[in-house]
């Protein structure tokens, strides 16, 4: 069983920065694509960024390219999301997600589908990010 615990959310003014962390338990982390999603009130959950198992490839949705950076520390079972130049429209609950479909299930990130909810089968409880103008 995989458990994901997010932290690092908070309130910040526009233009500010936050770094989110997600600690994963269980023995599948190293074989899992890891991702960050967000969901604002009344909106669909959207994929923000994903990182491959080894950390060599990262993928971003267009609205955060150049401002957000995803990384992972495999020695600490932790994935990060560094968020810079924050905007009010970045306000949302941010969720960590893990993709592991078994040893033959293709658990690394898909460059095409990385932002789809259905790609991921483990989710954290979320951490709130609020950006004021």
C-alpha positions in Angstrom: 0.0 0.0 0.0 1.2 3.5 -0.9 0.6 6.5 1.3 1.4 10.0 0.1 1.6 13.0 2.6 1.8 16.5 1.2 3.0 19.6 3.1 4.2 23.1 2.3 1.0 24.8 1.3 0.1 28.2 2.7 -0.9 31.8 1.8 1.3 34.0 -0.2 1.0 37.2 -2.2 1.2 37.3 -6.0 4.7 37.0 -7.2 5.8 35.0 -4.2 7.0 31.4 -4.0 6.2 28.2 -2.2 7.7 24.7 -2.2 5.4 21.7 -1.7 6.7 18.4 -0.5 5.2 14.9 -0.8 6.6 12.0 1.2 5.7 8.5 -0.1 5.6 5.4 2.0 5.6 1.9 0.6 8.1 0.0 -1.6 6.9 1.2 -5.1 8.0 4.8 -5.0 11.2 4.2 -6.9 9.3 2.6 -9.7 6.5 5.2 -9.8 5.9 8.3 -12.0 5.1 11.0 -9.5 2.9 14.0 -10.2 1.2 17.1 -8.8 -2.4 18.0 -9.5 -4.5 20.9 -8.3 -8.2 21.5 -7.9 -9.8 24.9 -7.4 -13.4 25.2 -6.0 -15.9 24.3 -8.8 -13.3 23.2 -11.2 -11.9 19.9 -12.4 -8.7 18.5 -11.0 -5.9 19.3 -13.4 -2.5 17.9 -13.8 0.3 20.4 -13.1 3.6 18.5 -13.4 5.0 15.0 -13.4 8.4 13.5 -13.1 9.8 10.2 -14.3 11.0 7.4 -12.0 14.7 8.4 -12.2 14.0 12.1 -12.3 15.4 12.6 -15.7 12.3 13.7 -17.4 9.7 16.3 -16.2 6.5 17.4 -17.8 4.4 20.5 -17.2 1.1 21.9 -18.1 1.4 25.0 -20.2 0.1 27.4 -17.5 3.0 26.7 -15.2 5.9 26.2 -17.6 8.8 28.5 -16.6 7.4 29.1 -13.1 7.1 25.7 -11.5 9.7 23.0 -11.1 9.1 19.4 -10.1 11.9 17.3 -8.6 12.4 14.2 -6.6 14.8 12.9 -4.0 14.7 9.1 -4.3 16.9 8.7 -1.2 14.1 10.4 0.8 11.1 9.1 -1.0 10.1 12.7 -1.6 8.9 14.7 -4.5 8.8 18.5 -4.6 7.1 21.2 -6.4 8.8 24.6 -6.4 6.4 27.3 -7.3 7.6 30.7 -8.3 6.0 33.8 -9.6 2.7 32.7 -8.1 -0.6 34.1 -9.5 -4.0 34.2 -7.9 -5.2 31.7 -10.4 -2.7 29.2 -8.9 -4.8 29.1 -5.8 -6.1 25.5 -5.3 -5.8 22.4 -3.3 -2.6 20.6 -4.5 -2.5 16.9 -4.6 0.4 14.5 -4.9 -0.2 11.4 -7.1 1.7 8.2 -7.8 1.4 5.9 -10.8 2.2 2.3 -10.1 0.3 -0.4 -12.0 2.5 -3.4 -11.0 5.8 -4.7 -12.4 4.4 -5.0 -15.9 2.0 -2.2 -15.9 4.0 0.6 -17.4 4.4 2.8 -14.3 6.7 5.5 -15.7 5.3 8.8 -16.9 3.5 9.2 -20.2 4.6 12.4 -22.0 1.1 12.5 -23.6 -1.1 11.5 -20.6 0.9 12.7 -17.6 -1.9 15.2 -16.7 -4.7 12.7 -16.8 -6.2 11.7 -13.4 -6.8 8.1 -14.7 -3.0 7.6 -15.0 -2.5 7.6 -11.3 -3.8 5.2 -8.7 -2.5 6.6 -5.4 -3.4 10.1 -4.1 -2.5 12.2 -1.1 -5.0 14.3 1.0 -3.9 17.6 -0.5 -2.3 20.8 0.8 -4.0 24.2 0.2 -2.3 27.0 -1.7 -3.8 30.5 -1.6 -2.3 33.4 -3.6 -3.7 36.8 -3.0 -3.4 39.7 -5.4 
